[in-house]
Amino acid sequence: MRLKEKVALITGGGSGIGAASAKLFAKEGARVAVLGTTREKLDRVVEEIRKAGGEAEAMEGDISVYADLERAVGEVMKRWGRLDVVFANAGINGVWAPIDELKPEEWDKTLAVNLSGTFYTIKAAVPHLKERGGSVVVTSSVNGTTMFSNSGASAYATTKAGQVALTKMLALELAKHRIRVNVICPGAITTEIEESTEKRDIEKAREPIEYPEGEIPLTDGKPGSAEQVAELVLFLASDESSHITGTPVWIDGGQSLMQG
């Protein structure tokens, strides 16, 4: 029970890495608030947690709207009276396109969700985390941090690089309050995010590069799983990582070493 008696807020908790982390956190003793935009998905995750004997609540909200985060954190405090772990996981791939075809509103939306949404999530939670310390984990990516070969992903990669910078700034700022802030950088992971990605004419921007068979060396090309990422998030959320802060951790099976 590595998170016994702790309360965690997970954004993007209805599927993928967020859902896998919510289930694992609950299994390890945490009371979990699962936030997302699709009630049906949230309810499925919460129902599975409760059937397994865990404690969880579904909370609808859009991380690009600060009032939604304030409301969600308020509900957490009303329900459980404390907040110990924040997993700022929600995000979108947005539109991938050459810069001359990427529309300003498409750029703005990706930044609003991925970068401003991360800031809003942490900002809303910090006053309560200060009460007893805690852990913040942010989901970034190999894109924009070690890998820059996904043509057309300029908006997405910019937000992911920004999340790493934000993590390091806040790790130092919040250390005196015993709040640790770390960031994970997944590579290819089997989730639903790819289904909502719009890619337009990215071949125009792509440099012709041929990789050996299997772009993920550790697994001969097989993507990682959301559950594998959840294990990393659990470690960073738990007291086992009590001396780690401001640290990016890449979880990509060596993918960015080959494609960076």
VENCORGI-V308410 format. One record per residue. RES is the residue in three letters. PSI is psi in degrees with one decimal (999 if undefined). D_CENTER is the distance of its C-alpha to the mean C-alpha in whole Angstrom. Layout:
RES&PSI&D_CENTER  RES&PSI&D_CENTER
This chain:
MET&73.8&23  ARG&-13.9&20  LEU&28.2&19  LYS&131.1&22  GLU&3.0&23  LYS&155.9&19  VAL&131.1&17  ALA&141.8&14  LEU&125.6&12  ILE&121.0&9  THR&153.6&7  GLY&36.8&7  GLY&2.2&9  GLY&-13.5&12  SER&173.9&12  GLY&-136.1&10  ILE&-38.3&7  GLY&-45.0&7  ALA&-43.6&11  ALA&-38.5&12  SER&-39.8&10  ALA&-44.4&12  LYS&-41.6&15  LEU&-41.7&15  PHE&-46.1&15  ALA&-40.0&17  LYS&-31.2&19  GLU&14.2&19  GLY&-3.1&21  ALA&151.1&18  ARG&125.8&19  VAL&127.8&15  ALA&120.3&15  VAL&114.0&13  LEU&138.8&12  GLY&-176.7&12  THR&-11.6&15  THR&105.7&17  ARG&-40.8&19  GLU&-43.7&20  LYS&-42.2&17  LEU&-43.9&16  ASP&-36.1&20  ARG&-43.4&20  VAL&-46.6&17  VAL&-41.5&18  GLU&-41.0&22  GLU&-39.9&21  ILE&-44.7&20  ARG&-38.5&23  LYS&-29.4&25  ALA&2.5&24  GLY&6.3&25  GLY&177.1&22  GLU&125.5&21  ALA&155.2&19  GLU&140.0&19  ALA&137.4&17  MET&118.0&17  GLU&138.4&17  GLY&153.9&15  ASP&117.8&14  ILE&-14.2&12  SER&0.7&14  VAL&109.6&17  TYR&-36.7&17  ALA&-32.8&20  ASP&-38.7&17  LEU&-41.5&15  GLU&-44.0&18  ARG&-44.9&20  ALA&-45.0&17  VAL&-37.6&17  GLY&-40.1&21  GLU&-39.0&21  VAL&-46.4&19  MET&-37.6&22  LYS&-37.7&24  ARG&-44.4&24  TRP&-12.7&23  GLY&9.3&24  ARG&163.4&21  LEU&124.2&18  ASP&-32.3&17  VAL&133.8&13  VAL&122.3&10  PHE&98.7&6  ALA&85.2&5  ASN&-25.6&2  ALA&144.0&5  GLY&171.0&7  ILE&154.9&10  ASN&-29.5&12  GLY&-154.4&15  VAL&129.8&18  TRP&119.8&19  ALA&157.9&23  PRO&151.7&25  ILE&-32.9&25  ASP&-7.9&29  GLU&-13.9&28  LEU&122.9&24  LYS&145.0&25  PRO&-39.2&24  GLU&-26.8&23  GLU&-42.4&20  TRP&-49.1&19  ASP&-40.6&19  LYS&-42.8&17  THR&-42.7&14  LEU&-37.0&14  ALA&-41.8&15  VAL&-54.2&11  ASN&-44.1&9  LEU&-54.2&11  SER&-37.6&13  GLY&-38.1&11  THR&-45.5&9  PHE&-46.2&12  TYR&-41.8&13  THR&-48.5&11  ILE&-43.1&12  LYS&-43.4&15  ALA&-30.1&16  ALA&-28.4&15  VAL&-43.6&17  PRO&-31.6&21  HIS&-33.7&20  LEU&-30.4&18  LYS&-21.5&21  GLU&-35.5&24  ARG&11.5&23  GLY&174.1&20  GLY&-166.1&17  SER&133.8&14  VAL&130.8&10  VAL&132.1&7  VAL&139.1&5  THR&110.2&3  SER&-134.7&6  SER&163.8&9  VAL&-29.2&12  ASN&127.5&13  GLY&-6.1&15  THR&-51.5&15  THR&-12.2&17  MET&128.5&18  PHE&21.9&19  SER&0.2&21  ASN&91.6&19  SER&142.8&22  GLY&-7.4&21  ALA&34.8&18  SER&-42.5&19  ALA&-47.3&17  TYR&-49.1&13  ALA&-36.6&14  THR&-41.4&15  THR&-36.4&12  LYS&-39.0&10  ALA&-40.0&13  GLY&-35.8&13  GLN&-37.8&10  VAL&-43.2&12  ALA&-43.3&15  LEU&-41.6&13  THR&-46.1&12  LYS&-40.3&16  MET&-46.2&17  LEU&-30.0&16  ALA&-41.2&16  LEU&-41.9&20  GLU&-38.0&21  LEU&-1.4&19  ALA&-37.1&21  LYS&-16.6&24  HIS&9.6&23  ARG&33.6&21  ILE&119.6&18  ARG&141.1&16  VAL&116.0&13  ASN&166.6&11  VAL&134.7&8  ILE&147.2&8  CYS&84.8&9  PRO&151.1&9  GLY&-138.0&12  ALA&114.9&14  ILE&138.7&12  THR&103.0&14  THR&-177.3&12  GLU&-2.7&13  ILE&-31.2&12  GLU&-27.7&15  GLU&-27.0&17  SER&13.3&16  THR&128.5&17  GLU&119.7&20  LYS&123.6&22  ARG&119.8&25  ASP&35.3&27  ILE&-18.6&25  GLU&-27.1&28  LYS&-31.9&30  ALA&-9.6&27  ARG&135.9&27  GLU&135.7&29  PRO&104.0&31  ILE&136.8&29  GLU&125.9&30  TYR&154.6&28  PRO&163.1&30  GLU&124.7&29  GLY&101.0&26  GLU&-4.3&23  ILE&98.9&21  PRO&-38.1&24  LEU&-24.7&23  THR&16.2&23  ASP&37.8&25  GLY&-8.6&23  LYS&129.3&21  PRO&156.7&17  GLY&173.4&15  SER&157.0&14  ALA&-33.5&11  GLU&-35.6&13  GLN&-40.4&14  VAL&-38.7&10  ALA&-36.1&10  GLU&-38.6&13  LEU&-43.9&12  VAL&-41.0&9  LEU&-44.4&13  PHE&-46.1&15  LEU&-25.8&13  ALA&-25.7&13  SER&170.3&16  ASP&-8.7&20  GLU&-20.9&20  SER&33.4&18  SER&-17.1&20  HIS&19.3&21  ILE&122.7&18  THR&151.5&16  GLY&24.2&15  THR&125.1&14  PRO&137.6&12  VAL&120.1&12  TRP&134.4&13  ILE&89.5&13  ASP&10.5&15  GLY&22.4&18  GLY&6.8&20  GLN&-46.3&19  SER&-21.0&18  LEU&-33.3&21  MET&-38.1&23  GLN&-6.7&22  GLY&999&21
